[in-house]
Amino acid sequence: MSSELFQFVATTSFGIEAVVGRELQALGYSEQRVIDGHVFFKGPLEAICRTNLWLRSAERVGLVLGQFPARDFGELFDRTIALPWERWLPRDAEFPVNCRSVKSMLHSVPDCQRIVKKAIVNRLRDVYDLDWLPETGPKYAVEISMLKDEATLTIDTTGPGLHKRGYRTLNAAAPIRETLAAALVQLSVWHSGRPFADPCCGSGTIPIEAALIGRNIAPGLQRDFASSHWPQLSRSMWRDLRDEAQSLIQPTFAEPLWASDIDGKVIELAKYHARQAGVADCIAFQQRRCEAFASKQPYGCWITNPPYGERIGDVEEVDQLYQDIGEVWEFLPDWSCFLITTHGGFEKLINREATRRRKIYNGKLACTYYQFLGPRPPE
């Protein structure tokens, strides 16, 4: 296998860059550079396969073709056409071009897309000696990020975002993304030896992601990726890494994770999703009101994404729910409790100050992840 290293970027939601950085570190990619919502890293060709299979909290993985200043369209065209696109894009490649522009002189997204597309077309036509490019082959989606007059050109290796695990085909209202759910679990102190509870589980995403983490199941094991069809990545490479991931799966838990919701219909969805994810035997789902939760198990972790009063429930109902949660926590003195919400007055409602707070975006909603740490379990 070639020892050549390539530049990649894992995109993330704001607030969880450090989580993705630790995931990459665990996969062996320690040379990193972090910019808001982006973790740049270096790795061999197989990193495309490995990161797509294993990253839990990143949104997608891009292959970085070039980074350069671009303050006018001529500079953007010249620097783009100089890049070695033919190394990655075969003569029949399909290569749509997408763009985002923030605080840049080149603020017209359609114009940036048109210029970059034209530069790539001109380069490939010259290299392959073609009058036109059919674009009937594998897909290589090109992404242009214009940030403060700095252009970053990448090829998307993922396809549909990494939150598309393949198990959640039915949705309840306002579901949390799988990638964010995985980040919440990884930002907690839970591990597979501790009790776990999500009493506002909705369609089951947080407990399912916890089960995947606890059993070391690669989140991308059940799905395909855009780069799965690239000729640069052999079928044997994908097969070997999938076989490796399969061999690393751990046995089911001695005690199941607990998950409940007041809505019996979404509990049925959650059970279905757990079956689809292959972790149905790891989670005990139950229809139950949040304030009815009780446990005699010590040193557990409560991790939940309750209604915010913005998309589900009105403000008075949500305030009452949060007060009820605070009362339940009084009877769990050695538990560590983690809750994400947009509600800025959560601590006042429960009359308790969080050990830590972390700003995280749930989609476009600015949230706080409140972390109330209990005592450490004995050795």
Disulfide bonds with the S-S distance in Angstrom:
none
